């Protein structure tokens, strides 16, 4: 199952090259957020459950964009809430 998910979402390869050190900080957080949401959207469109996708997408995105632990924690909570809102709009 995870293999199929990874194949479907990440079929085109990595989302892009790793961010250069000069692009750290807030820009990295914004780029992480955008990439995560894009990948999660693809998973949901393909019929995968968020529970099946979240960790895989999180880890794949974190391989591309390194974030400090504090920012990871804050962003993880934000994205969990975002995923819940996608499942239960309104």
LUMDO-428107 format. One line per 10 residues: number of its first residue (from 1); their letters; for each residue x, y, z of N, C-alpha, C. Coordinates in steps of 0.001 Angstrom, whole numbers. Atoms other than C-alpha are relative to their C-alpha. Example, Ala and Ser with C-alpha at 12.3 -4.5 7.8 and 13.67 -1.06 7.14 Angstrom:
<gumars>
1 = as = 890 -1190 0 12300 -4500 7800 900 1200 0 ~ -820 -1190 -60 13670 -1060 7140 -770 1090 730
</gumars>
This chain:
<gumars>
1 = xxxxxxxxxx = 821 -1181 0 0 0 0 871 1253 0 ~ -863 -1176 -43 2688 2498 968 834 108 -1262 ~ -758 -25 1237 4656 1486 -2093 -821 637 -1104 ~ 872 -573 1027 1686 2309 -4330 -181 1493 234 ~ 141 -1417 -338 1183 5617 -2519 1236 766 -412 ~ -1244 -680 351 4815 6562 -2907 161 64 -1511 ~ -121 37 1451 4730 5527 -6539 -929 1026 -644 ~ 978 -928 561 1596 7585 -7250 358 1457 267 ~ -227 -1392 -384 2538 10739 -5379 1366 495 -417 ~ -1360 -421 258 6254 10801 -5953 542 -566 -1304
11 = xxxxxxxxxx = -396 644 1251 6292 9228 -9415 939 863 -831 ~ -832 -892 802 7891 12256 -10996 1351 259 663 ~ -1265 -211 -708 10820 11992 -8607 -221 916 1178 ~ 95 -921 -1124 11577 14324 -5778 -701 1268 -451 ~ 696 -1231 327 9633 17552 -5595 950 1054 -551 ~ -971 -969 489 12814 19412 -6445 1276 -117 806 ~ -1276 25 -702 16317 20035 -5311 -168 550 1409 ~ 41 -524 -1358 17009 20704 -1660 227 1501 -26 ~ -174 -1437 -88 16805 24296 -631 1438 344 332 ~ -1336 -482 -336 20070 26146 -568 -36 595 1402
21 = xxxxxxxxxx = -69 -536 -1359 21245 27266 2849 -505 1436 82 ~ 413 -1400 -20 20506 30870 1894 -1513 159 -18 ~ 1458 -74 51 16812 30033 1559 -640 -569 1259 ~ 504 559 -1249 16399 28872 5147 -1009 945 636 ~ 890 -859 -757 13982 30278 7690 -1441 -102 -448 ~ 1424 -50 310 10454 31382 6935 -295 -536 -1388 ~ 211 485 1360 10813 30627 3243 -19 -1528 -27 ~ -23 1459 -58 11666 27005 4043 -1315 -527 562 ~ 1281 406 -584 8560 26719 6218 -1140 138 -993 ~ 1040 -214 1013 6386 28170 3474 90 -1041 -1110
31 = xxxxxxxxxx = -179 983 1065 7857 25858 867 -379 -1399 494 ~ 375 1281 -581 7462 22850 3169 -1516 -130 22 ~ 1454 -6 -99 3829 23757 3785 -640 -205 -1373 ~ 569 97 1346 3097 24173 70 214 -1394 -590 ~ -281 1334 546 4778 20897 -920 -820 -1066 707 ~ 775 974 -764 3080 18962 1859 -1456 40 -431 ~ 1411 -127 383 -358 20324 986 -241 -510 -1417 ~ 138 486 1372 169 19602 -2699 -5 -1530 -32 ~ -84 1459 -17 1201 16001 -2048 -1218 -611 685 ~ 1176 524 -694 -1650 15469 421 -1229 119 -893
41 = xxxxxxxxxx = 1116 -166 932 -4105 16857 -2122 -20 -1088 -1059 ~ -101 1071 1000 -2854 14362 -4693 -459 -1320 615 ~ 395 1244 -674 -3263 11515 -2196 -1510 -70 193 ~ 1439 -11 -243 -6801 12538 -1287 -769 -161 -1305 ~ 646 140 1301 -7755 12871 -4964 64 -1437 -506 ~ -166 1387 441 -6466 9342 -5574 -749 -978 901 ~ 813 843 -865 -8693 8033 -2793 696 -556 1223 ~ -700 446 -1209 -6065 7460 -99 -553 755 1201 ~ 401 -654 -1238 -6974 8230 3485 1163 831 533 ~ -1072 -826 -570 -5035 10996 5244 894 -794 952
51 = xxxxxxxxxx = -768 809 -939 -3978 8467 7872 1036 -866 -716 ~ -919 809 777 -2298 6441 5138 1146 833 -573 ~ -927 -858 727 -457 9415 3677 867 898 870 ~ -612 -1101 -736 503 11854 6410 1477 -228 291 ~ -1387 236 -421 3698 10286 7757 921 -139 -1206 ~ -817 173 1196 4989 9247 4348 290 1346 -668 ~ -183 -1315 620 4441 12719 2900 874 886 888 ~ -796 -805 -933 5857 14378 6028 1482 -345 -132 ~ -1404 427 50 9057 12331 5891 635 319 -1350 ~ -524 -297 1331 9484 12730 2136 278 1500 -149
61 = xxxxxxxxxx = -174 -1450 88 9028 16494 2387 1146 452 892 ~ -1074 -364 -919 11370 16706 5372 1367 -379 -563 ~ -1259 338 673 14056 14960 3302 409 1109 -966 ~ -264 -1063 972 13762 17803 800 260 1347 664 ~ -80 -1308 -661 13386 20726 3188 232 -223 1485 ~ -350 187 -1399 15149 20618 6528 -538 1159 830 ~ 540 -1010 -907 13407 22440 9372 496 -275 1414 ~ -355 197 -1404 14462 23019 13000 -1137 -732 733 ~ 976 792 -748 12674 20799 15557 -1211 824 430 ~ 1107 -831 -460 10576 23648 16968 -938 325 -1148
71 = xxxxxxxxxx = 826 -312 1158 9367 24663 13522 -722 -1249 -506 ~ 650 1252 395 8652 21016 12681 -1227 -258 865 ~ 1102 256 -937 6492 20652 15776 -1179 928 -284 ~ 1069 -965 260 4533 23836 15059 -690 -276 -1336 ~ 545 248 1328 4080 23028 11385 -781 -1311 -36 ~ 714 1288 -51 3066 19421 12115 -1400 199 576 ~ 1310 -265 -608 260 20628 14395 -906 764 -970 ~ 763 -782 973 -859 23170 11794 -510 -886 -1129 ~ 390 839 1136 -892 20585 9009 -969 -1102 405 ~ 999 947 -492 -2775 18060 11123 -1367 655 -6
81 = xxxxxxxxxx = 1270 -731 -4 -5483 20662 11624 -481 270 -1422 ~ 360 -243 1406 -5411 21495 7903 -593 -1254 -623 ~ 502 1262 553 -5881 17816 6980 -1392 -293 552 ~ 1327 208 -597 -8800 17529 9413 -1032 896 -680 ~ 924 -925 654 -10398 20584 7813 -315 -452 -1426 ~ 229 492 1359 -9979 19019 4349 -994 -1164 19 ~ 920 1149 -123 -11819 15920 5526 -1399 435 380 ~ 1296 -461 -512 -14603 17863 7225 -193 1482 -310 ~ 151 -1417 319 -15098 21115 5316 -1285 583 597 ~ 1181 -714 -492 -17440 23670 6784 -97 22 1417
</gumars>
